Structure formats: C-alpha cells, structure tokens
Amino acid sequence: MEIILLAIVTFIFAIDQFSLTELLYRPIIACPVIGAILGDLNTGLVVGGTYELMMIGNMPVGGAQPPNAVLGGIVAMIFSVKLGFSVEQALGASIVFAVFGQYAVTTTFALMSGIMASADKAAENADPKGIVRVNFISMLILGSLFALFAVLAYVGGEAMGEQLQRLSEEYQWFMVGLGAAGGMMRYVGFAILLKIMLANDMWGIYFAGFAAAAILGNIEATSGATLLLVAFIGVAIALYDFNINVKINNLGNGNGGMSDGI
C-alpha cells in the first residue's frame, strides 16, 4: 500500500511542477504528505522545512534545470524514515537522486520537443483537443518517470537497509560528511535567493530581522512564535514603506496611485 500511494502522490507532484502549478510539489508540502504515507508525519515536517530552505533559491529557467526538489525530497524521506538516517545525512544522500530528477525533466523536455509540432498543427486547425492531448502526453511521461524513480528508491532502500546501516557504522567519517553537506545546503539555497532578491537599501532590514529573531527566540514567552512575530514585524515595515511611497508619489506629480507605491 505504501508503494502504491507513494507512486500516486509522486506522479501528482511531478506534473504539478509544470502543468498543475498548485505548488503541491514544494518540499514543505510534499514531504509531510510522504511522511504521512510512511507513518512519520513529524519527520516529514522537519525534512520538508529543511529541504525547502535548500531549494528555495533553485528555480528552473527555460531548459536549465536545478536538482529536482520532488525526487530529492521523497528520497530524503525514505532514507530518514525507513533507514534511520538523520535529517542532514538523508538530505546529503538525496542530492544524487535529485540530479536524476533533473535528468528526467530534461529527458521529458527533449522528447516533447519533437511532439510539439502536432500541438502547433492542432492550434492552426483550431483543435483544442489536440493541444490537450499533447499536454496529457507530457504529463504522462514526466509523472511516470518520477513515480518509477520513487518506487525504485523505496524498494532499493528497503533492500539495502542493512548494508547502508553497516556502511554508516564502518565509514562514520563519510556519514559525518553527508551530514555536514546537508546542513550547509539550506544556507546555500537561502543565499541564492538573497542574491536575486536583496536590494542595497534593504540590508538594514535584513540584519534587523536576524536581530529580532535572535532576541525573540531567546525569550521564553516568545520563543515558540518567533517566526510568526518576525513575520508580523516584516509586514508592518512593508505596509509603512508602501504608504510612504504612495504619499510621495501623490505629492510629487498628482498622478500617483496605489500601483506606484509597490
């Protein structure tokens, strides 16, 4: 039953990346679902949150595909729940499988490039069913490849469980390395996001957020809601900045509006 459910949800997560676009495939959503299937929802929440930080800055641009978040998260869950790996070790070991997911996406795109001519022909003939058929073919290819990889990882992980456990005991230095690599990747992902989004005039707010998190996190009364409180502070700053910019635009030329304040 676990294998069947794993294949079904992996298929859905795979096609959600490019077709459904409901963000179900993101690790913070997908991993808890996988955790519920594998019988450990708490590990799913921990792995999902950590893996989301790793992959938050990795976005596909055209044909350039980063290591795939779907397959990496699923394999990390299998290693963590079924083989007893720590979260960091499971994430470090899952990167190899995330690269396989990248290859699966690239392979699907390559196959579909030859089929798109039929979609163009259907568009010329005003045949929406032909276009829908091409979309279904692409979803079937991608979803099937991902479901296959997930099942192989599950079955292979179960079969090699004792060997991997023995490997972790005999080559402790290797497992420590995986743990260190998995621990660093979340910061690398966040750094990639900051490189894209952070403007020079936002550095003060950026450091103030770290300071607020450190202060609130070390106060017993507020430590349980640190992230929520920091988010409220961020919303307050954003609303204040928005209103100030709207007023400046309205005073400057009289043609400003709500959209000019964003």
URPEQUI-V617426 format. One record per residue. NEAR is the number of other ideal C-beta (glycine too) atoms within 8 Angstrom. Layout:
near=NEAR
near=NEAR
This chain:
near=4
near=8
near=9
near=7
near=9
near=15
near=11
near=9
near=12
near=16
near=12
near=11
near=14
near=14
near=12
near=13
near=11
near=7
near=9
near=7
near=7
near=5
near=7
near=10
near=11
near=9
near=15
near=10
near=11
near=17
near=17
near=12
near=10
near=14
near=18
near=9
near=10
near=13
near=6
near=9
near=8
near=7
near=12
near=16
near=11
near=9
near=18
near=16
near=10
near=12
near=17
near=11
near=11
near=13
near=13
near=10
near=13
near=10
near=5
near=7
near=4
near=4
near=5
near=6
near=8
near=9
near=11
near=14
near=15
near=14
near=17
near=18
near=16
near=16
near=16
near=16
near=16
near=13
near=14
near=15
near=11
near=11
near=12
near=5
near=10
near=7
near=13
near=12
near=14
near=17
near=16
near=14
near=13
near=13
near=12
near=7
near=12
near=14
near=10
near=11
near=16
near=12
near=8
near=14
near=13
near=10
near=9
near=12
near=9
near=7
near=9
near=12
near=7
near=6
near=11
near=9
near=7
near=9
near=11
near=8
near=9
near=14
near=10
near=6
near=7
near=5
near=8
near=7
near=7
near=13
near=11
near=8
near=9
near=14
near=9
near=8
near=10
near=13
near=10
near=8
near=11
near=15
near=13
near=9
near=12
near=16
near=13
near=8
near=14
near=14
near=11
near=8
near=13
near=13
near=9
near=8
near=14
near=8
near=6
near=8
near=10
near=6
near=7
near=10
near=10
near=8
near=10
near=12
near=7
near=6
near=8
near=8
near=6
near=9
near=11
near=8
near=9
near=12
near=12
near=10
near=11
near=15
near=8
near=8
near=12
near=11
near=8
near=10
near=14
near=11
near=9
near=11
near=10
near=10
near=8
near=7
near=6
near=8
near=5
near=4
near=5
near=8
near=8
near=7
near=9
near=10
near=8
near=8
near=11
near=8
near=8
near=11
near=11
near=8
near=8
near=13
near=9
near=6
near=8
near=4
near=4
near=10
near=10
near=4
near=8
near=11
near=7
near=7
near=11
near=12
near=8
near=8
near=10
near=10
near=8
near=8
near=9
near=8
near=8
near=8
near=8
near=10
near=9
near=8
near=10
near=13
near=8
near=9
near=13
near=9
near=5
near=7
near=5
near=5
near=5
near=11
near=9
near=6
near=5
near=9
near=11
near=5
